């Protein structure tokens, strides 16, 4: 995904992001197939909702040029609202699994990256939004390079609300004027950079 974001920033290529998303999610499902087969119905209710969210996310990102901003906003809003449904179903039917959590987190990370990519494509903001939108991918890759991926550092206590704030401001340009949405994107990007920086420092000290 980092390579795909770079291709978007350097050459304006949009399709690598969609292609990488498709390949990586199929790979995740194949890699965890034994666990998913144990759930009933196969895959589990919660994971089916997560996959539906992911499919809608790709559809919205692929087809957004043909829709009005308000329709695109509603498509992505549906993805956001359904985020709570999979968690509820996992608890309701006792189907909470590590792979389900991973799929959910990766769907959220993908949404940030795709929304950032759309705003860059539409020339609303500069390439810095791609850095913020792809922050999770850079964070995970950096942990791997430093050999810290198995550390149990202190989590950022504000990570949840910062993440929610960032997604909210990424939705802003579809319905809010530029004079309001662009400064909000700047603030949201600074907050998410701080959040991942805090977590990285916690990993370092673990």
C-alpha positions as CSV (number, residue, x, y, z in Angstrom):
1,X,0.0,0.0,0.0
2,X,2.9,2.3,0.7
3,X,4.1,1.7,-2.9
4,X,0.6,2.3,-4.2
5,X,0.4,5.6,-2.3
6,X,3.8,6.6,-3.7
7,X,2.6,5.8,-7.3
8,X,-0.4,8.0,-6.7
9,X,1.7,10.8,-5.4
10,X,4.4,10.6,-8.1
11,X,2.5,9.6,-11.2
12,X,-1.2,10.1,-10.3
13,X,-2.0,6.4,-10.7
14,X,-5.1,5.5,-8.8
15,X,-5.5,1.8,-9.8
16,X,-2.6,0.4,-7.8
17,X,-4.3,1.3,-4.5
18,X,-7.4,-0.6,-5.5
19,X,-5.4,-3.5,-6.8
20,X,-3.3,-3.8,-3.7
21,X,-6.4,-3.6,-1.6
22,X,-8.0,-6.5,-3.4
23,X,-4.9,-8.7,-3.4
24,X,-4.0,-8.1,0.3
25,X,-7.5,-8.8,1.5
26,X,-7.8,-12.0,-0.5
27,X,-4.4,-13.0,0.9
28,X,-5.6,-12.3,4.5
29,X,-8.7,-14.5,4.0
30,X,-6.7,-17.3,2.4
31,X,-4.0,-17.2,5.2
32,X,-6.7,-17.4,7.9
33,X,-9.0,-19.8,6.1
34,X,-8.8,-22.6,8.8
35,X,-10.0,-20.2,11.5
36,X,-12.8,-18.8,9.3
37,X,-14.0,-22.2,8.4
38,X,-14.6,-23.0,12.1
39,X,-17.1,-20.2,12.4
40,X,-20.8,-20.7,11.7
41,X,-22.0,-19.7,9.2
42,X,-18.7,-20.1,7.5
43,X,-16.6,-17.0,8.2
44,X,-19.0,-15.8,10.9
45,X,-21.6,-13.0,10.8
46,X,-19.3,-10.3,11.9
47,X,-16.7,-11.1,9.3
48,X,-19.3,-11.1,6.6
49,X,-20.3,-7.6,7.6
50,X,-16.6,-6.5,7.6
51,X,-16.2,-8.0,4.1
52,X,-19.3,-6.2,2.9
53,X,-17.8,-2.9,4.3
54,X,-14.6,-3.6,2.5
55,X,-16.4,-4.3,-0.8
56,X,-18.5,-1.2,-0.5
57,X,-15.3,0.8,0.3
58,X,-13.6,-0.4,-2.9
59,X,-16.8,0.2,-4.9
60,X,-17.1,3.8,-3.6
61,X,-13.4,4.5,-4.3
62,X,-13.6,3.0,-7.8
63,X,-16.8,4.7,-8.9
64,X,-16.7,8.0,-7.0
65,X,-16.0,10.1,-10.2
66,X,-19.5,9.2,-11.5
67,X,-21.4,10.3,-8.4
68,X,-22.1,13.6,-6.8
69,X,-20.1,14.5,-3.7
70,X,-23.2,13.9,-1.5
71,X,-23.7,10.4,-2.9
72,X,-20.0,9.6,-2.3
73,X,-20.4,10.9,1.2
74,X,-23.4,8.6,1.8
75,X,-21.5,5.6,0.5
76,X,-18.5,6.2,2.8
77,X,-20.9,7.1,5.7
78,X,-22.5,3.7,5.3
79,X,-19.1,2.1,5.6
80,X,-18.5,4.1,8.8
81,X,-21.9,3.3,10.4
82,X,-21.6,-0.4,9.7
83,X,-18.3,-0.5,11.5
84,X,-20.1,-0.9,14.8
85,X,-22.3,-3.7,13.5
86,X,-19.5,-6.2,13.0
87,X,-18.3,-5.6,16.5
88,X,-21.8,-6.1,17.9
89,X,-22.3,-9.3,16.0
90,X,-18.9,-10.7,17.1
91,X,-19.9,-10.2,20.7
92,X,-23.5,-11.3,20.2
93,X,-22.6,-14.6,18.7
94,X,-19.3,-15.0,20.5
95,X,-17.3,-14.9,17.3
96,X,-14.6,-12.5,18.3
97,X,-11.3,-13.7,16.7
98,X,-7.9,-12.3,16.0
99,X,-8.5,-12.5,12.3
100,X,-11.8,-10.6,12.6
101,X,-10.1,-7.9,14.5
102,X,-7.3,-7.7,11.9
103,X,-9.8,-7.5,9.0
104,X,-11.7,-4.7,10.8
105,X,-8.5,-2.7,11.5
106,X,-7.3,-3.1,8.0
107,X,-10.6,-2.0,6.6
108,X,-10.4,1.2,8.7
109,X,-6.8,1.8,7.6
110,X,-7.8,1.2,4.0
111,X,-10.6,3.8,4.3
112,X,-8.2,6.4,5.5
113,X,-5.8,5.8,2.7
114,X,-8.5,5.8,0.0
115,X,-10.2,9.0,1.3
116,X,-6.8,10.7,1.4
117,X,-6.1,9.4,-2.1
118,X,-9.4,10.8,-3.4
119,X,-8.7,14.3,-2.0
120,X,-5.3,14.2,-3.5
121,X,-6.7,13.1,-6.9
122,X,-9.2,15.9,-6.8
123,X,-6.4,18.4,-6.0
124,X,-8.1,19.5,-2.8
125,X,-4.9,19.2,-0.9
126,X,-1.2,18.3,-1.5
127,X,0.7,15.1,-1.2
128,X,1.1,15.4,2.5
129,X,-2.5,14.0,2.9
130,X,-1.2,10.7,1.5
131,X,1.4,10.6,4.3
132,X,-1.3,11.0,6.9
133,X,-3.8,8.6,5.2
134,X,-1.1,5.9,4.9
135,X,0.2,6.4,8.4
136,X,-0.8,3.0,9.7
137,X,1.0,1.3,6.8
138,X,4.1,3.3,7.5
139,X,3.9,2.6,11.2
140,X,3.6,-1.2,10.8
141,X,6.4,-1.2,8.2
142,X,8.7,0.8,10.5
143,X,8.0,-1.5,13.4
144,X,9.0,-4.4,11.2
145,X,12.2,-2.7,10.1
146,X,13.2,-1.9,13.7
147,X,12.3,-5.3,14.9
148,X,9.7,-3.9,17.3
149,X,6.6,-5.6,15.9
150,X,6.3,-8.0,18.9
151,X,6.9,-5.3,21.5
152,X,4.0,-4.6,23.9
153,X,4.4,-0.9,24.3
154,X,2.0,1.6,25.9
155,X,-1.0,2.4,23.7
156,X,-2.0,5.9,23.1
157,X,-5.0,6.5,25.3
158,X,-6.4,9.0,22.8
159,X,-5.9,6.9,19.7
160,X,-9.6,6.0,19.4
161,X,-11.0,9.5,19.4
162,X,-8.1,10.8,17.2
163,X,-8.9,8.1,14.7
164,X,-12.5,9.0,14.7
165,X,-11.6,12.6,14.3
166,X,-9.4,11.9,11.4
167,X,-12.0,9.8,9.5
168,X,-14.5,12.6,10.2
169,X,-12.3,15.3,8.7
170,X,-11.5,13.1,5.7
171,X,-15.3,13.0,5.0
172,X,-15.5,16.8,5.3
173,X,-14.5,17.8,1.7
174,X,-17.6,16.0,0.3
175,X,-20.0,18.2,2.1
176,X,-18.1,21.2,3.6
177,X,-16.6,24.2,1.9
178,X,-12.9,24.2,1.2
179,X,-12.1,27.0,3.6
180,X,-13.4,24.8,6.4
181,X,-12.5,21.3,5.2
182,X,-8.8,21.9,4.3
183,X,-7.8,23.4,7.7
184,X,-9.7,20.5,9.4
185,X,-7.6,18.1,7.3
186,X,-4.4,19.8,8.4
187,X,-5.4,19.5,12.1
188,X,-6.6,15.9,11.7
189,X,-3.3,15.0,10.0
190,X,-1.3,16.5,12.7
191,X,-3.3,14.6,15.3
192,X,-3.0,11.3,13.6
193,X,0.8,11.9,13.2
194,X,1.0,12.6,16.9
195,X,-1.0,9.5,17.7
196,X,1.3,7.1,15.8
197,X,4.4,8.9,17.0
198,X,3.2,8.4,20.6
199,X,2.6,4.7,19.9
200,X,6.0,4.3,18.3
201,X,7.7,5.9,21.3
202,X,5.8,3.5,23.5
203,X,7.0,0.6,21.4
204,X,10.6,1.9,21.7
205,X,10.4,1.9,25.5
206,X,8.9,-1.6,25.7
